[in-house]
Amino acid sequence: MNNPISWFEIYVNDMARAKAFYETILAIKLSDLTDPANGSVQMKAFPANMEKHGASGALVHIAGVEAGNNSVLVYFACDDTAVEEARIEAAGGKVQRSKFSIGDYGFITLALDTEGNMFGLHSLA
């Protein structure tokens, strides 16, 4: 088996707000995705390099599907989670647990985005 995760979606209530949050803390640009449901789904994709390890995904807004009540935690790779962590609150999110060691596996930060979704940041340093 290759990577066990092939895609992720983070459900949002306010696409513009969520897009601005993730673009700010991760210092990236999200791009538009074609609506697979012909008009009822709005999606913004995270950058992806299909030749490298890992999975990409998208922010998703579907009328009637509320954000913040899921049980999946997505971790974004960073060089040093402290850098991205420092941007979270100014971008409208909340740090739940500041950078901490997970032993041989590096460091993580846990936070809430503007939509109430918990996510993680992971780095080796």
Secondary structure, DSSP 8 states (H G I E B T S, - for coil): ---S---EEEE-S-HHHHHHHHHHHHT---EE---TTSSSEEEEE----TTSSS--EEEEEETT--SS-----EEEE-S-HHHHHHHHGGGT-EEEEEEEE-GGG-EEEEEE-TTS-EEEEEE--
